[in-house]
Amino acid sequence: MSIADNLHRIQQQLTGTNARLVVVTKTHPVERLQEAYDTGVRLFGENRVQEMTAKQPELPADVEWHLIGHLQTNKVKYIAPFVHTIQSIDSLKLLLEIERQAAKHNRVIEGLLQFHIADEETKTGLSLPEAEEILRSEEFRSLRHVRLTGIMGVATFTTDEDQLRREFRTLRGYFDKLKALYFADDEAFREVSMGMSSDFPLALREGSTLIRVGSAIFGAR
């Protein structure tokens, strides 16, 4: 099936939900991204800073770039001029660096707090108490160039649907709690980024608003 066919099939599954598709482009050449763009895709997700900075000038300016992989503080400066959303914020230190770099470009960068929900030690992310500690801090309240718009999580790599459902429900529960306690009056705080090529239909049923899909569109790398 072509990229356009795959995109069409996935978009159909989003009908009737609040969810949007982030097309994950890691290791795929710009020509294939352009193909996806030509079918109407505007949200592209990259895992690595180096790849994102290489591809960004090659694609039209209205692409909304999402960094979805682990981000080191020393690399924020390379994407600060153009990145729309950083989905993988997992420390106050990283938030403060995004603030600093975004301020230099007089921009507001959107961000999602990444939670650790998987049954795998290799995955990164915050616990609920760690996230609350950030949100209660003076430093967080002083941010002017980062806007938190929701949360993100990566589920365990498993075919066990019950486990996946539990993990997605946990993440959705974290969102509901943070929304009620810290963002009740903030309409911008509305994203729950969960679900990838193998598990996004389940994530949609559990209330995902952003699904991150690559291999189901471009094929296996």
C-alpha positions, -999 to +999 in steps of 0.1 A: +000+000+000+011+035-007+019+062+020-013+080+009-034+048+013-019+041+048-026+077+059-061+075+046-067+043+065-054+058+098-072+091+094-105+071+090-099+056+124-096+091+139-130+101+126-153+108+156-124+112+180-106+144+192-073+129+182-048+141+157-020+122+140+016+129+145+035+112+116+068+098+130+095+104+104+127+090+120+152+075+095+128+082+066+141+104+038+127+138+031+111+126-002+088+103+018+079+130+042+071+152+013+047+125+000+029+125+034+029+163+033+013+162-001-016+142+013-023+169+039-002+159+068+013+188+088+023+173+122+057+155+119+074+139+149+111+133+151+131+113+177+165+129+171+175+165+171+201+159+144+175+145+120+149+171+127+174+200+121+185+184+088+149+178+075+132+210+087+147+233+060+139+208+033+101+209+040+075+236+037+074+262+065+039+252+078+050+219+091+044+216+129+075+198+142+072+177+174+102+163+191+091+130+206+124+114+216+146+119+247+160+154+246+193+164+262+195+200+276+226+208+255+206+201+223+176+223+229+193+253+212+194+236+178+156+232+176+145+262+195+142+284+164+114+263+149+102+234+170+064+236+178+061+210+206+085+191+227+066+160+238+094+146+260+099+170+289+110+149+318+127+174+342+126+209+355+161+214+342+150+207+307+119+230+310+142+258+322+166+253+293+137+253+268+125+286+284+160+301+280+164+291+244+129+300+233+133+335+249+164+341+227+141+336+196+112+354+212+090+323+208+067+302+229+074+265+226+047+241+236+055+211+257+042+179+271+053+163+304+065+127+297+054+101+322+069+067+328+040+043+324+057+012+308+068-019+326+103-013+312+132+003+329+147+016+296+118+040+290+122+075+305+097+098+321+083+113+353+063+098+381+032+117+392+049+131+424+079+143+403+055+161+379+036+177+407+069+189+423+077+207+390+042+222+387+043+235+423+078+251+419+084+289+417+105+283+386+076+267+367+054+297+375+079+321+361+080+305+327+070+328+298+083+310+267+072+274+274+035+265+275+026+231+288-003+217+268-006+182+282+012+149+288+028+120+269+037+084+276+051+054+259+034+021+267+052-013+271+061-030+239+037-059+243+008-076+226-010-079+260-041-056+254-051-056+291-017-043+301-017-017+274-052-006+284-040-003+321-011+018+311-031+041+289-057+045+316-030+054+341-017+081+318-052+094+312-058+095+350-026+115+354-039+140+329-073+143+346-056+149+380-031+175+367-059+193+347-081+195+378-053+206+402-031+228+381-047+237+348-084+239+355-087+273+338-062+266+311-079+256+278-045+250+262-038+221+285-057+194+267-033+168+251-028+132+260-002+119+236-003+081+236-005+053+211+019+042+184+017+021+152+011-012+171-013+001+198-030+033+187-065+019+182-065+010+220-050+043+229-078+061+210-104+042+230-087+053+262-088+090+253-056+098+234-056+131+216-023+126+197-012+094+182+025+089+171+025+067+140+055+059+117+059+023+106+022+018+099+025+047+074+060+043+059+065+006+064+092-011+085+125+007+084 
